[in-house]
Amino acid sequence: MSSDDTLARLTAVIDSRKGGDPDKSYVARLLHKGPDAFLKKIGEEATEVVMAAKDADHGGAREKIVAEMADLWFHGMVALAHYGLSAADVVAELARREGLSGIEEK
C-alpha cells in the first residue's frame, strides 16, 4: 500500500465530512467553525512538531516527531479540503519541484 493511497483515502474521508454533523465528526466541526479553527490547529501542530524535534535533540523520542507531523499534515489536509484542494495537489507541486535547486527557485 503506497503513501499516495493513504493520502487519497484520507482525502476522501475528509471530503465526506464536509457538511456533516459537527457533533459527530471532528473534521465536520473544524470545517463548520471555518478557517480560524483549522488554521489555529495548524499553528498549534506546527509548534508541537518543533517542540518534538527539539526534545529529540536532547534524548526525547524521535517517534513523537512523526506523531506530531501526522497531526500537522492531517490539519493541513482539512485546510486543503476547505479550499477545494487535496494532498494530490501538494504531491504534484512537489513533483514539479523535483530536481530544482531551492536556491535557484527562490
N, C-alpha and C positions, 0 to 999 in steps of 0.2 A: 504494500500500500504506500503510495507516494505522498509527500507533503502537499502536493497540489490537490490530491484527492481529499485530504483532511481539510485544507482551506476551502475547497469547493463545498464540502458537506457543511462546514461551519457557516459559510456564507449563506447557504440555503436555509439553515436553521434560523439565522438572524433575520433573513428576509421574510421567513414565515411568521415571525413575531411582530412584524410591522402591523400596527393597528390592533394588536392583540390586547388582552386584558392586563392592564398594569398591575393588578393584584395577584396575577397568576404567573407572570413572566418577568424576570429581571430585565431582559432586553426590551420588552414592551414598555416597562416602567421607564427605562432610560430614554427610549425614543419618545415616549409620551411627554416626559419632562422637558425635552428639547435639548438643543446643543449645549446649554450651560451645564446640564447634568453630565453628559458623557464627556465633554471637554474637560470638566473638572476631574473626572475619573482618570482621563489620560494623563493629566498633570500629576495626579497623586501616584499613579502607577509608574510613571517615568522616574519620579523621585525615589520610589521604592526599588527600582532597578539600580539606580545609582547607589543607594544605601547598601543593597545586597552585594554589589561589586566591591564597594569599599570594605565591607565586612569580610569578603572573601580574600582581600589583600592582607587581612590580619587573622587568617585562620578560619574564617567562617565558611559555612557550607557553600560550595560553588553551585549546588543544585538549587539554592534559593534564587540565584540569578535567573535560572531557567524558569522557575515558577513565576517570578515577578515579570519576566519578559513575556510569558504566556498571557498574563493578565493585561499587560500593556498592548500586546497585539490584539487580544480579544476586544478591548475597548476601542482600539483604533479601527477594527473591523465594524464595530457598531457605528462609529462616525462615518466610515466609508458608505455603509448602507444608507444612512440618513441622507447623504449627498448623491445617492444613485450610483455609487461606485462599488468596487469589490476588491478583494485580495488579488484577483486575477489582473486587475488594472495595475496594481503595485508591482506584481511579478513581471508584467510586460514592461514596465518602466525600468525595473532592474535589468531585465534582459537587454533593453535598448542601451543601457549604460555600460553593459559588459564590455570590457576591453578599452573603455575610455579612461584616460587619466583624470582623476578627480581634480587635480590641479589645473589641467588644461580646460576641463569643462567649466570651471568657475571663471 
